[in-house]
Amino acid sequence: MNNFHTPVLLKEITETLEASSGRKYIDATFGGGGHTARILELGGTVLGIDLDEESLEYGRKKFSKEISDGKLILQKGNFKEIDEIARLNNFTKVSAVIFDLGVSSHQIDTPERGFSFLRQGPLDMRMDKGSQITAEVLVNLLTKGELNDLFNRLGQEHRFRAISDGIVRSRRIKAIKTTGELSDIVHKAYGLKGEVSDFVKTKVNKKVFQALRIAVNGELENITEALPKAIDLLEEKGKIIVITFHSLEDGIVKKSFKDFEEKNMGKVITAKPILPVKEELNKNSRARSAKLRVFEKS
């Protein structure tokens, strides 16, 4: 779709949205604007929200005409405050709210952002570069017990104790500051020596880096807080559309939608999550863990 980020499940979201002229939509995770672009093509008006200033800068350039025409409003903010952001921008009755909870390709591919264990960079991982909490802060200041809890609960990493032990031993000698340094500690905890292939790096590092990213950005708390607010912003038959990339987020979305249904607020459209088809996976391997769930307000 663009060189900033390739949106996942775009065809499926387009079919679910049924976007049309004169209707309002909130893209709560603007990213590279892939989902927003499709809504704009179909005549909708969009409020795009993102914490990442680089994403917003990209959007202002790419969609300058749509912004000047009043078809797109871009707003920096955390989607957990979606109710206030929507109110300030007069988006209080919308046809759909979209949450794409993945990390953008740009964030992963930019070494300075520190999201990737495949690229040497600072241990950062902040979506909002104005935040004070980085992965480096957590790795160097949390106790061994807190690290154990972090990697076990948020990463579901079965070697969490060995990894935490390695971190504590290493930081006694010097602070852990880079993705490469943390990755080397993980490799030792797994008993790996010498050159490690990208495939193996991904297999052993993914959960550790995921846990730190979730903690740095408060991801689980944010989506838990945002979903009830998003329901209130929908018009009748409006939809919440959420794409998750790991089981913790998916579990929160599934439970929230079930709770909404039990309270007679609407109905779950996706009894089972929609997954990417083989054709999409061949074009974009990062879509492989994506799951799409939809709730329709009554």
N, C-alpha and C positions, 0 to 999 in steps of 0.2 A: 504494500500500500504506500509506504514512504520509507525514507532512510532513517527516520527517527525511531519508529516502532511499527511492527506489523501486528495489527489487531487480530485476535483469534475469534473463531466462531462468528465471523462477520455475516455470513449468509444466514445462519440460524437466527442471529439477533435481528437482522433485517426483516425476516419473515415474522418474527414474534412481535416486533414493534408496530408494524403496519403504519409507519410514519406517513404523515400527509401535511399538506400546506395549512398554515394557520394554527398548528398545534405546538405546544411547548414541551421541551424535553430537558432533563438534566443529565449531563455526562459527569458523574461524580469523580471520575478518575480520567481526566482528559488525556494524559499521556501525549502521544503523537497525533491525537485527533482523528484516528481512523474511524471509530464509531460515530463521532460527531460529523465527519465528512459525509458519511452515508445518509445520516438524518437530514443534513443540509441539502444534499442532492434530491431528497424526496420532498423538500419544501418545508421542513420543520424549522423551528427556532430553538436554539440551544443555549443553555447556561453550562459552561464548561468549568469544572473546578479541579485544581491541582495544587499540591504543596510544593512541587518542584518548579522553581523559577526558570530553569532551562527549558522545561516543557512549555511553559507559558510564553517564553520568548519565541520559541519555535512556532507556536500556534499563532501568535500575533503577526508573524511574517507570512506564514502559509495561508492564513485566513483573513488577511487585511481587508479584502473587499467585503467579505461577509460581516466582519466586525463593523465596518463603516456603514453597511446597509442595515445594521441593527438585527441581523439574523443570528449573530453569535455574540455572547458576552463571556469573557474569560475572567475568572476570579481566583486569586490565590487564597487557599484556605484548606483546612482539614475537613474531610467530608463528615466527620462526626458532628460538625456544626452546620450540617446541611440545611437545617430549618432556618437558622439565622441568615445564612448566605442566600438562601432562596427568597426569604422575606425582603431582604435589602435590594434584591434585583427583580422583585415582582414576578417570581416564579413559584407562586404558592398553590396553583392548581395546574398540574402537569400531566401529560399522557404517559410518561414513563421516566423512571430513574434507572440509570445504568451504572453498575459498579464492576470494573475490571480490576481485580485485586492482585494482578501480577506486577512484577517489576518490568519496566519498559526496556526494550532492546538497547536504547541509548544508555540507560543507567548501567546495564550489565556490561556493555561494550566500552564504557569509559573508565579506564583504570583508576583515574583520580577519585571516582565515586566509591571505590572499595567494595562493590557488591560481588565481584567475581573472584573465585579462587584460581581461575585460569589466567588471571592477569595480575601482575605485580602492582600493588598500589597501597595507599594508606588504609588502615582499618577504619573506614568511615561508615558507610551504609545508611546515611541519612537521606530520606526523601526530601526533607526540608533542611537545606544547608544552614539555616539560621538556628537550628536546634543545638543545644549544648551537649546532648548525649550522643556519643558515637560508639561504634563497636570497640574501638580502642579503650575507651573509658570502662566499658563493662568487662572486657577481658582482663584488664589490669587491676581493677578495684573490687570486683565481686569476690566474696569468700569462696572457698572450695565447695561448700555446701550450696551456695547460691548458683555457682556454675553447674554443679550436678543437676540441680532443679531446672535450670535454663535449658540445658542440652537434652535432658530426659523428657521434660514436659513439652517444650516448644519445638524441639527437633526430633523427638522420638528416636534418639540416637542410642543404640544399645551399648556402645562403648563409652558412655558419658563419663564414667568414673576415671578411666584411663586418660581420657582427653583432658579432664579437669586437673588431674594430677600433673600431667605434662605442662599445662599452662602455668600452674602454681610454681613448679620447679623452674621453668624458663624465666618467668618474670622476677624471680629472686636474683637472677644474674643481670638481666636488663629488661626494660619494658618491651612488650610485644607491640609493634607499631604497624606492621604491614600484613597484607593478605598472605604473602609468601611465608612469613614467619609463623603465622597461625597454621597455615596449611602443612608446613613441615612438622609441627607438633602433632597434628592429626595423623600424619603418615607414620610417625614413630609409634603412636598409640595403637596403630593397626599393624605394626611390625614391618612396615615397608622400608626398603633401603634402595639407594641409588636413584636412577631416573624413573619417574612414574608417568605413565601415559595419561593423556587427558581423560580417557575413559575411566581409569582407576581413580584419578583425582576427583572426578565428578561423583563416583560411587561413594567415596569415603568422606568427602568434604561437604557434600550438599546439605546434609541435615544440620551440621554445625553452623554453617553460614546462614541457613534458613532461620535457625533459632535466634541468632544474634540480630538478624535483620528484623524479625518480628518484634523482638524486645526493644530495639532502638526506636522503632517507629510506632510502637503501641498498636500493632495491626489488629490483634484480636479484640482489644477494647474498642477500637475505632468502629469496626463493622458492627459489633454488638450494640453500640450506642446509636449508630446511624440508621439501621434498618427500621426501627419504630418511627423515627422522625420522617423517613422517606415515605412510609405508608400515609402519613398525615398530609403529605404534599400532593398525593395522587388525586386526580378526578375519578369519577365513577368509571370502572373498567380500565383504569390506569394500571400499569404494570411496574413491578420491581424486577429488574434483570440483573443477576449476579453471576460473574465468572470467578471461580476460585481455582487455586493451583495446589493446594495441599489439604489434607484431611481435617486439620483443625478448623480452618476457615469454613470448609464445606459443612462440617458438623454444626457450626454456629448458624449458618444460613438455613440449613435443613430444619433445625429445631425452631428457629425464629419463624419461618414460614408455617410450620405446623402449629405453633402457638397462635399466630394470626388467624389461621383457619378455624381453630377451636374457639376463638373469640368472635367468630362470625364476621370477620373483617374482609373476607374474600375467600379465594380458593387457590390452592397450589396447582399450577398448570403442569408442572413437570413432576410426575410421580417418581420418576428416576431422572437423574441429571442427563442433559444432552452432552454428548462427547464429540470431539472433532472426528471427521471422517478421514479415511486413509489418504484421500487426495490432499487435504489440508496438511496432514502430518508430513507428507512427502515434501511439501513446500516450506513448512515451518516446523522444525522438530521441537521448538520451545512450546508448541501447543499441546504436547503429548499428555500433560497432566491436567489440562483444563477441563472444568466441569461447569455447565451452565444450568442454573435453576431460575424459574420464573414464578412470580406470584401476582395474581390479578385481584385488585381491590373490588369489592362489591358496591 
